[in-house]
Amino acid sequence: MGWQAVGLAATIFIRSYNNFGVPAPDLAVAREHAQAILQEAGVNVVWTDCWAGDRREPVDTVNRCQEPVGGDIVLRLQKTTGTDRSRFVSMGFSLVGTPGAAPFLATVYVDRAELVARGAGIDPRRVLGLAIAHEIGHVLLNSNSHAPNGLMRADWSRTELRRKDPTAWRFLETEAAQVHVTALERR
């Protein structure tokens, strides 16, 4: 019996460090895309803005940013520091696989997401949202491996990004089940 049958949704807390300075309205749209994908896997998201741009003090009144990380996920929105001449463009990374510790750090390169979106001729906020959901997926799956299709694929072609099929950008069924269980355990 899956989470849908029993109505058990998990909640994760994501602390956002917007080092890139993504404008708040654009970040809100990107988060909506990411959140929709995670909700399909039975995971609700509570976002906490810890800082934006060069503003280092917490911008969220909850002040969760001052507490130990615990089960929260830390999302860093960064700019790349150099040029990548590889055939594939990585839009982020997650630190996973540490024995005895739950992974918590996901990084998304906003400038690369914008570059990929521009190349595909689509909304950069959507690509940013997909990249955020993808990296959060790595954290919740505790793996840097990739699937042959779906959200956790490694190669995001222009053609695939232009597709209007929302099922092309979801967690695979087994991934969704694992993401949900892991999110329940993070409390």
N, C-alpha and C positions, 0 to 999 in steps of 0.2 A: 504494500500500500504506500503510495507516494505522498509527498507533502500536500499535494492538491486535494487528495481524497480526505485527509484528516484536517486540513485547514491550518497546518503549522507553517507559519512563515517565520523566517529567521531575520534578525536585524543586525546589521553591521554598522559600525561607526567609522567614518572615514575623515581623517584630519587632512585638510588640504593646505598645502604650502605653495601658493601661487607665485613662485619666484619669477616666472616669465612675465607676469602682469597681465594675464588674460583679462579683458574687460568683463566686469561682473555680468552684464546681460549675455555675453557670448558664453561665458562659463556656465551660466544657468541652463542654456540650451544644450550644451555638451553634456552636462550632468543629467538632463532629462533623457537623452539618448542612452547613456550608460545605465541609468537607473531602470529604464524600461527593460533592458536586457537582463539585468540582475533580478528584477521582479519576476520575470518569466521563469527563473530558476528558483523562485520562492524566497528571495532575499530582498528585504527592505533595506534602504540606505538612509542613514542620518549623516548629513554633511556638516562638518565644522570647519570654518575658515580660520586658519591660524595666522596667516599673513598673506599679503598681496604685494607684489613688486618689491620695492625697497622698504616697505613698512613692516618692521620686524615684530612689533607688539601685536598680540592677538587682536583680530578684528571681530571675533565672535564673542558675544557677551557671556556665553556659557563658560568660557575660560577653560574648557576641556584640554586645551593645548598645553597647559601648565602641569597637567597630571601625568603620571607614568603611562606609557603606551598601553600596557595591558593587552586586551584583545582588539584594540583599535587597529585600523590600517592607516598608514601614513602614505599620502599621495603627494609626490612632488611634481610640479609642473615646471619644467626647465627649458632652457635654450641649450642647444648643442654647443660644444666648445670648439669643434673643429670640423673639417670637411670629411665626409665619408665617401670614399671612391669605390666602395663595393657595389656589386650589382643590385643588392637588396638594401633597402633603407629600413633601419630599425627605428621605430617610433617610441621605443622605451625599453625598460628592463625592470625586473623584479628580483629581489634577493630572496631566494628560496632554497630549500633543501638542507638547512642547518639542523643537524641532529639534536633532538631534545628541545627545540625552540620553535614556536609558531612564527612563520614568516609574517612580516608586517610592512615592508617597504616596497612601494611601487613608484616608478619614475616614468613620466611621459614627456617626450620632447615635443613641445608645442610647435616649434618652427618646422620640424619634420612632418608633423601631421598637416600643417598648413601647406607645405610643399607637395605632399601626396594628394591632398584635396585639390589643389590648383592643377596638378597634372591630370587628374581624373575629371576636372570640371564640375566638382560637386561642393556642397557646403562644408567649409572647414570645421564648423562646429560639430557636424555629424561625425566626421573622421576623428576629431578629438574625443568625442564621446565613445566611439568604437575603441579607440586606443586605450582610453581609461578603463572601460569594461574589460578589455583584453588583459591589461596588466593586473587589474584586481583579480581577474580569473586565475592568472599565474599564482598570485598570493594564496587564494583560496584552494587551488588545486595543489599547492606546494610543489610545483614542477615548472620547469622551463621548456618542457616538451610541447610540441605543436601537433594539432590534428590535421588530417587531410582536407577538411572543410569546416565550415562554421566559423564562429567568432575566434576560436583558438588556432586557426590556420596561420602559418608563417608568412605565406605570400599573399599579399592583397593587391591583386591586379586592378588596373583601371576599369576593365570590363566588369569585374566582380563588384567593385565599389559603386559603379553606376547602376547596378541591378536594383530594382525596386522591391525585390522579394525579401521581406523582413526575416524569413526563416534562414536565409543565407548568412545572417549575422547573429545567430543565437548560439548558446552553448549546445553541444551535442547532448543527447539524452543522458548518457553516462556522466558527462561532465557536469550537467545541471544537478544531477542527484548528488554528486560529490561536493559541489559548491554549496549546495543547501545544507548538507550534513556538517560540513566544516564551519559554515556560518553559525549554525546552531551551537557548535562546540566552542566558539570564540567568546561566548558570554562571560 
